[in-house]
Amino acid sequence: TYFQDCVSFASGGTARRCKARIVASRGPIGTKCPRWHLDHVPVRLIMSLIGPGCDYIPENISPHTTNNVYVDRHALNGLDMDDSVRANRIIVPDERGVVHSKVGEAVVLMGREWDTVDEAGKDDTGILHAAAHKSPSLSPFEGRVLLTVDLAEE
């Protein structure tokens, strides 16, 4: 179940629209986004109101860096596999540096469309990477309620 609404606000004389949603889920079957993925928005705020928040990768790291999480972006963008658990192990082979947000923590993530909004902050390959994230695993009767806020298209 979910609630969704669009609101407008003025920022520096420019009107901006945001789309807010409240989404509830329960147990492993109700998990909305079990696979590592990128959102198709410029930026998204995700905050858990009840239950665990999202799991995310803080930044893109090369496979040669130690003590950090590596995301296989080729697999992230093009892996055709039904088994999300297996796919997640390919996309993020070692999850030791993954951040697990908690209830009440607001996480702001860059989406796929961010690179068309801002050219700053590119890595040494010249590519600005969106933030890979996923829903946490839930036990059978565990529930969560999320607030998401997207910068809506003009």
C-alpha positions, 0 to 999 in steps of 0.5 A: 500500500502507498500514499503519493502526492506532488507538492510545489515549493519556491527555491531562489525564485524558481518553483520546484516540484517534489513527489512524496510517497509513503510505502508499507511492506511486510516480510520477504515477499513484500520487499519492494526492491530486493536487488541492487539498483539505481533509481531513474530520478535526479535525486531521491530522499529515502527515510524509514518511518518504521523498520530498517532503512535502505542499504546503499553504497556510499560511493563508487570504488574501484576493485583495486581499492581496499576496505571499500565496497565495489559495485560491478556497474556492468552487472548492475545495469545489464544483468538478466537474472531472476534470482535476486540473491544470486544477482546481488552477489554478482553486483556487489561481491563483498558487502562489508562496506555497505551502509545499512540506514536505520529507522529515522535516518534520511538518506539522499541518493543521486539517481541515474538522471543526476548526471544531466543535472550537475556535471561536478563531482565526476570520478577519474573516468569522467563518469558521475555515478548514481548511488546503488541501493536496495531494500534490506532483507526482512524476516517473515513478520517484520514490517517497514514503512518508507517515506520517499521524496523525489525531485519531480520533473519540471 
